[in-house]
Amino acid sequence: MTAVAAPAVSPGLRRDRRRWGWGLAALAAVGWSLVAAVDGEGVNPAGAAQFGRFAAAALSPALDGAFLAVLGTAALVTVAYAVLGTALALVLGAAGAVLAARTTWGRRRLGWAAARGVLAVPRGLHEAVWGLLLVNVLGLDPWVGVLAIGLPYGAVTAKVFADLLDEVPRGPYTALLAQGSGRAAAACYGLVPQAAGGLLSYAFYRLECAVRSAVVLGLIGAGGLGYQLSLSFTSLRWPEVWSAVYALALLCLAADVAGRAVRRRVAAPRRRTGVLARDRVLAVAAGAVPAAVAWSWWFLALSPGSLGSARTREQAGYVLGAAWPPAGDGDLLREVARQSVVTLQTSVLAIAVATAGAVLVAGAAARPAGRPGPARRVSGALLRAALLLLRAVPPPVWALVLLFVLLPGVLPGALALGVYTLGVLGRLAAEAVEEADARPRTALAALGARPTGGWLYAVAPQAAGPVLAFALYRWEVVVRDTLLVGLLGAGGLGALLASRLAAFDWAAVTTVLLATIALTLAVDLVGDRARRALR
């Protein structure tokens, strides 16, 4: 009797099925969210005229000297908050990274899981939520803006730094352990020097993000450009609004250019006759950091005593006592569950809009290799400037603009977050196209393929994986941002949180915040599994 061997199953078949499954699930989620967004009357025709006046003012911003002087001072406040918030985040991130790294704990998974769980709490809440909570404890103190940026960013930085430490070679770390060093000391001296480049690069990226976060905090009263933008918007002074928007764009552009220059020099150190040479730009950047921190401290007039004052201790004790235990009545829990669904639908629709837009503009926004024609250079520069403008304007401002023509609900919040995220994701998608290997496209062009064919068959397959991975990462961020636009009436957990804060119902606030953290962790888990399927 002859045995017949069973046909071998391709290991890639299961992976393809998993990808199809995730793709169908994504389409179903988008359809479900879209149905909820367009259910009922969503358009407000009465606001069309006001929206038109807002758009027309983009061509005539306010340029009088007095207002520009106010904007200049506000920009300095924003920069000071961003610098001090980033500095605090880096200090907390460096300390937390050693505790959260797998290498530090070895086989003791329980300690590692506990450290990661502690970090998940502060990073699960948006900076604006931290600001609203801290205002009730510290009042209108500059520490509110610094802590609101530093605490959540510190938790995020600790997670990223820990991942970077876990990825470097462990040879020096193992050798230090063999010599009798403790795990923490071995990590500091055996792992940190090897990961220094990645750590520095991420630190400057955090500074770019902190600038935008400082603007958002200004919208809730922390001062700076966000506060001036809020005042002009409230008084319907559209030329002043656009002046503030352009100032924000220039500030974000400066942070973007500076951060990119430092990251490029760290990634490709200068060499002279085969030997590493001292980079003056990096040396100046390293020296400017402590000077910027000292200046920001002086400019904001921070006082450490205010953190431990009797009033602060009394108010913190009151808030903590009133907030715990969390409220658990049935009506509140049902409302939390309903608003959690609205928040999830808003985030899904927002990331779908942003991803679709990023795919459409990625090729045109990417800097082309070689010597493109004048039309291609101009169109690419204009598109990149438009993406910069989209991500320079905070989501709450986009939400307020859209509420002129749309009624409160899922749709205006989703579109506001989608427009803002398009600015971020479009830039990342363009960079993924720029970094794609040019040889397949060149080979197709040599065989007579048209530019469109070269893009579809050579560039798009390489950029698809990174773009989808970026989209999943941004989805996690959008869930937290959804809380922010909800505070303005776009619905979801943000609207529920705003109503409970206004009533000083701290037990209910705790319940809403716990639901937000749980939803964020769930989205993180789903996004992580989806990214694994794409690898």
N, C-alpha and C positions, 0 to 999 in steps of 0.2 A: 504494500500500500504506500503510495507516495504522498508525503505530507506537503501541503501547499502553504507557503508562508503568507501570513497576513500582510497586506500592503502597509508600508510605513506611512505614518501620519506626519505630515509636515508640522514642525513645531510652530511655524508661523501662522497655521490655520486658526489655532485657538486665539492667538493674538488678534487676527483680523476679525474674528467673531466678537471679541470683546470690544474692539473699536466700533464695529457696526452697532453693537448694543448701546454703547455710550452715545453714539451719534443719534440713534433713534430716541433715546431717553432725552437728549438735549432738545431735539425737535419737539417732542411731546411737551417738555417743560415750557418752551417758548410759546407754543400754541396755547397752552393752558393760561399762561400769563397774559398773552395778547387778548384772549377772550375776556378776561377780567378787566383789562385796561379799557377796552372799547365798550363795555357793558353800560348802557344808559347814555345820558347826554353828557358829552365831555367838552364841547366847544362853548366858548363864551364870546359871542359876536360883539358885545358891547365894548370889549377891551381892544378891538382891532385898531382903533384910532390911536390909543395910547401906545400900543406896540409900534405903530408906524412912526410916531414921534421919537420913540426910543431909538429905533433903527436909523432914522434920518440924522440923529445927533452924532452918530459915529463919525461923520465927515466934518463936524464942527465942534471939536472938544473945547472945553474952557481952557484958555491959555493966559489969563490975566496973572500978573505977577504975584498978587496976594494969595490967590488960590494955589499957585504952583509952589509958593513958599510953604504953605500948609501941607501940601502933598510931600514935599521934601522932608519935612520934620516927621510926618507920619511914616515915610519909608524908613527913616532911621529907627523908629520905634519897632517896626516890623523886623528889620534886620537884627536888632538887639535881642528881641524875643527868640528869633530863630537861632542865633549864635549860642545864647545861654541854654536854650532848650536842647540843642544838639550836644553841647558840652556835657550837660547832665545825663543825657541819654547814653553818651559814650562811656561815662564813668560807671553808670549802672549796668550797661551792656557788658563792659569788660569784667565786672565782678560777677554778673550773672552767667556769662559764657562759661567760665571755669566750672561753675556749679551745674550747668545744664549740658555740658559736653558728655557724650558717652565715654570718652576716654578717661575722664576723671573718675567715673563711677565703676568702670570695669564691668564685672558681671553682676553688680548690685543694681539690678534694673528698677527695684522699688524706689531707691533714692533718686535715680534719674527721672523716673516717671513723676515723682513728687515735685522735683524742680521744674520740669516742663509744665506741670499742672499749675504751679504758682505763677509762672510767666504768662499762662494763657489768660488769666483774669485781667490784668491791666491792658493787654493788647487787644482784648475783645471789645473794648469800648472806644468810641471815637474821641479825638482830642477835645471836640466841642462839649461832649458829655462830661469829660473830666473838668473842663472849665466851668460848666454850670454847677457841678457838685462843689468844686473848690471855692467858688464865689460865695456859697452859703456858709463856708467855714472861715475864709480869709477876708471876705469882703472885696472891695476893689483895690487889691494889693497887686503890685507887679509880679509877685510870686505866683499868682494864679496862672498867668500865661506861660511862665517858665516851667512850672510843674505840670501843667496840662499837656505840654509838648514832651517834656523829659520823661515822665512816667510811662506812658504807652510806648513811646519810641525806645525807651530803655529796654522794655520787655522784648520788643521786636528785634532790637539790636543784639540782645543777649542770645536770642534764638539763632540769628544769622551767624553771629560770631562763633557760637558753639558748633554749628554745622561746618564752618570753615576750619575750625580746629580739628574736627573729626576727620576731615578729608586729607590733611597733610600727612606725610610719612611719619611713622611712629618710632623710627630708629633712635633719634636723640632722646625721646621721651622714655623709651624702654631702658636705654643706657643709664639715665638718671635714676630710674627706679631701682635698677640693679645696684647702684652705688648707695642706696639707702635714702634717697630723697622721697618726700611725701608726694602724693598724686598732684596736689595743687601746685607745689613748687616745680615739679617736673613738667606740668602743663605750661606754666609761665615761662620756663627757660628752654623747654624742649619743643614746644609746639608753636607758641606765639611768634618767635622770630621767623619761622618758616611761612606763617600765614600773614605776615605783616603787610604785604602788598595788597591782598584781598581785603584785609581789615581797613586799611587806609582808604582804599577805593570806595568801600561801602560807607565809610564815615562821611565822605564828601557827598555821596548820594543822599544820605540822611539830611545833610544841610539843605540840599535843594528841596527836599520834601518839607523840611521845617519852615521854609519861607512861605510855602502855600498854607501850611497849618497855622502859622502866625496870622495870616490874612483871615482865615476862617474864624479864629478866636477874636479878631477885631470886630467881626460881625456881631458878636454877643457882648461887646463892650470892653474888650481888653485894650483898645487903642490901636493905633497904626493905620495902615492903608485900608484894612477891612472896615474899621470904624468910620473913616471918612467916606468910604464907598456906601456904607449903610446910611449915613446922614444924607448924602446926596440922593440916594435912591428914595428914601422916605419922603423927601421934599420934592421929588419929581424933577430934579435938576439934571436932565439927561446929559447936557454937555459936561458937567462936572463928573457924572458917573463914568463917561467914556474917558475922561482924563485920568481918573483913578484906575480904570481898566488898563489903559496903555502904560501907566506907571507900573502896575503889577506885571504886565508882560515884559517890560524892560528889566525889572528886578528878577523875574524868573529866568529871563534870557542870560543875565549876568551870572546867576548861580549855575545855570546849565553849562555855559561856556567854561567857567572856572573849574567846575567839577569834572567836565569832560577832559580838559587839558591836563589836570592832575592825574586822572585815571589813565590817560594814554601814556604819560611819562612813567607812571608806576609800572604799567604793563610792559613797556618797552624801554628799559633804562638806557641812557646814553652811554656809549663806549668810545674810548679813544685809544687807538692802536690795540684793540682787543681787551682793554682793561676798563672796568667801570669808572666813569668819570662823574665828578660831582655836578649835579643838576642845580643850577642857580634858581630856577623857577620853583622846584620842590623845596629848596632851602628857604626861599622867601615865604612860601606857603606855610612851612613848618613854623617859622618865626612869627608869622602874622596871626596864627591861631591864638596863642596866649594873649597877644596884644588886643585882638578882637574881643576875647572873653573879658579882659579887664575893662576895656572901654564900654562894653555892653552893661557890665555890672554898675559902672559909674553912671552911665546915661540913664538907666532905669531906676537908679537910686535904691537898689535892693538893700534890705536890712534883715540879716538873719534873725534878729530878735523878734521880728513879727511872727515868725513860724512857731515860736515857743511862748508867745505872750499869754497872759491869763485869759484874755478874750478868746484867742484861738483855741486854747485848751477847753474852755467852757463850751464854745460853739461846737467843736468837734465831738465832745462828749454828748451833747444834746442830740446832734444829728445821728451819731452811731446808736445811741440808745433808742431813738425813735425809729430807726431803720431796721432794727433787728428785734424780733424775728420778722421775716418778710410776710406780707399779707397773703392769705391762702383762701379767701372766700371764693365761692363758686363763680359768682358773676365776674369777678376780676380775672380769674383764671380763664374763663371762656373768652373774655375780651382779649386777653393776652394771646391766646391761641389764634383767635381770628386775625388780630393785627400782625402776628408772626407770619401768617400766610400772606397777608398783603405785603409785608416787607420782603418776603422771599420772591413773590411775583414781581415786585418792582425791581429787585436786583437782577433777576433772570432776564427781564425785558431790557434793562439798561445794558447789561453786558452783551446781549445779542445785538442791540443797535450799535454799540461801540465796535464789536468784532466785525460786523458786516461793513461798517464804514472804514475800519482799518484795512481790511482786505482790499477794498476798492481803491484806497489812496496810497497803499504801501509802495507800489511801483513808481508812481509819479513823485512821491515825496522823498524817495531814496536819492542820495547823491550818486549820479551815474559815474561809472569808471570811464577813463579816457578823456576825450575832448568833445563834449556834447555841444550842440548848436546853441545860439543865444536864446531861442524860444524855449528850449528844454531847461536851460539854466534858470531863466526868469520864472517859468511856471513852477519849477521845483521849489525855488526860493519862496514864492508866494504861498504855495501850499504848506510849506514848513512853517511860515509865519502864521498862517491861519490855524494850524495845529497848536502852535505856541499860545495863540490868543484863546483858543478853546480851553486849554488846561490852565491858563493863568487866571481865568475867572472862576471863582469858587462855585461848587454846585448850588449852594443856596441862592446865589444871584441868578443863575440860569433858571432855577425853580421860580423865583419871583417874577422874572420876565415872562416865562411861559404861563404863569397864572393870570396874565393879562388876557390871554386868548383861550385858556383851558380852565375848566372847573377843577377844584381840588379832587385828588384821587390818585390812582396808580399811574395814569398816563403822564401828567406833568412831572412827577418825581422821577419816573423812569427815563423820560426824555432829557431832563436836566442832568441826571447822572450819566446817561448815555453820551450826551454832547461833551461833558467834561472828560469822561473816560476815553472817548475817541481821541481827544488831544494827547492823552498819555499813551494809549495803545497804538495810535497811528505812528507816533514817533518810534516806539519799540519795534513795530512791524517794519518800518522803513529801515531801521538799523539792521534788522534780521536780513532784509533783502541786500543791503550793502555788504554784509559779511558772508553772503552765500558764495560758494565756489564759482568763479566765472568760467572755468574751463568747459563744463558741459554746454553752456550757452554759446561759447565761442566755437565749439565743435559743430553745433547745429547750424550756426551762421555760415561756417565754412562749407557745409553740405547744401546750402541754399535755403535754409529755413528762414521764414520771415521773423521780424522782431516779436510779433505776438506769439508765434509758435515757440520761439526760444524762451519767452517768459513762461508760457504755460507748462512746457515740458522740461525745462532746465532749472528755472529759478523758483517757481511756485512749489514744487515738491520739496525743495530744501528748506524753504521758509515756512511751510505749513506747520511743521512740528513746533518750532519755537514760538510762532504766533499763537497757536492754540494753547501752549503752555503759559504764555504771558496772559492770555485771556482768562485762564483759570485762576492764575494768581490775582489778577485784577478783580475777578468776581468776589474773592474773599475780601478785598478792600471795599468793593462796592456795597457789600452787605453792611459794613460799618458806616459807610457814607449815607446809606439809605436812612439811617437813624437821624442824620443831620437834616436832610430835606424834609423828613417827617415832622421835625420841630416847627416847620413853617406852614404846615397844613397839607402836606402831600400825602398824609395818611401813614399807616403802619405803626410800628412800635415807637417811632419818634413822636408822633402826635399824641399817643397815649402817655409817653413820658412827660411831654410838655404839660399836659393837663394835670398830671399828678404832682409835678414840681410846682405848678402854680397854686395848687391846693395845699402844699407842704405835707402831702401824704407820703411820708418817708418809707413806711412799710410797703406801700404799693410801688414806690420808686424802686425799692430793692427787688421786688418781684419782677418788674419790667427789665431791670438791668440783668438779673440772672437769666431771664429768657433770652435777652440779647446775646449774652455770652454763650449760652447753649446753642443758639442758632448759628453764631459765628463758628464755634467749634465743629458743628455738624457740617457746615459748608467747607471748612478747612479739610475735614476728613474726606468728603466727597471729591473735592478738588484734588487732593493728594492721590486718591485711587484713580481718578481720571487721568492724571498726569502719568501715572505708572503704566496705564494702558496705552498711552501714546508713545512710550519709549520703544 
